[in-house]
Amino acid sequence: MLAVYEQDASQHIKVFDLKGNFKTNIEFPGIGSLVSASGEHDSSEFIFKFNSFTDPGSMHLVDMDTFTIEKIHQTELSDKSINYDDYITDQIFYPSKDGT
C-alpha cells in the first residue's frame, strides 16, 4: 500500500505491507509535491509525477520489488536559457518569537 503524507509543506510517499507494517519511504528528487501517480494492481511498478520550485515536472518509475527509482521524463520549458541545476529548493526553520 502507498500512503501520501504532507509534512513541513512537502509531500512524501510511505510504503506499507497489507498488514499495515511500514516498509520504506519513496524518496522524491527534492522538496516538492506529488502531482499524480498511476500503476496497475498486478504490477510491481508505478509511475509518479513530481514538481517543485526547481522542477517544472518530472516523471519517475518505481520498482516496488527493489524500491529503485528511475527518472523517465523531464518537462522542458520553451526558455532554454534556464538551467534548473543552478537553483536549489531548501527549507529553513526558525523558532517563533514566543518559542513555539
Residue pairs with C-beta under 8 A, 6 or more apart in sequence:
1 15
1 16
1 17
1 18
1 20
2 13
2 14
2 15
2 16
2 26
2 37
2 46
3 13
3 14
3 15
3 16
4 11
4 12
4 13
4 34
5 11
5 12
5 13
5 14
6 12
8 91
8 93
9 91
10 28
10 31
10 32
10 33
10 91
11 28
11 32
11 33
11 34
12 25
12 26
12 28
13 25
13 26
13 28
13 34
13 37
13 48
14 22
14 24
14 25
14 26
15 22
15 23
15 24
15 25
15 26
15 64
15 67
16 22
16 23
17 23
24 67
26 48
26 62
26 67
26 69
27 69
28 34
28 50
29 50
29 55
29 58
29 60
29 71
30 50
30 52
30 54
30 55
30 89
31 52
31 89
31 90
31 91
32 50
32 51
32 52
32 53
32 55
32 89
33 50
33 51
33 52
34 48
34 49
34 50
35 48
35 49
35 50
35 51
35 57
36 48
36 49
37 46
37 47
37 48
37 49
38 46
38 47
38 48
39 45
39 46
39 47
44 63
44 64
44 65
45 61
45 62
45 63
45 64
46 61
46 62
46 64
47 59
47 60
47 61
47 62
47 72
48 59
48 60
48 62
49 57
49 58
49 59
49 60
50 57
50 58
50 59
50 60
51 57
51 58
52 89
53 87
53 89
54 84
54 87
54 88
54 89
55 74
55 84
56 75
56 77
56 84
57 74
57 75
58 71
58 73
58 74
58 75
59 71
59 72
59 73
60 69
60 70
60 71
60 72
61 69
61 70
61 72
62 68
62 69
63 69
63 70
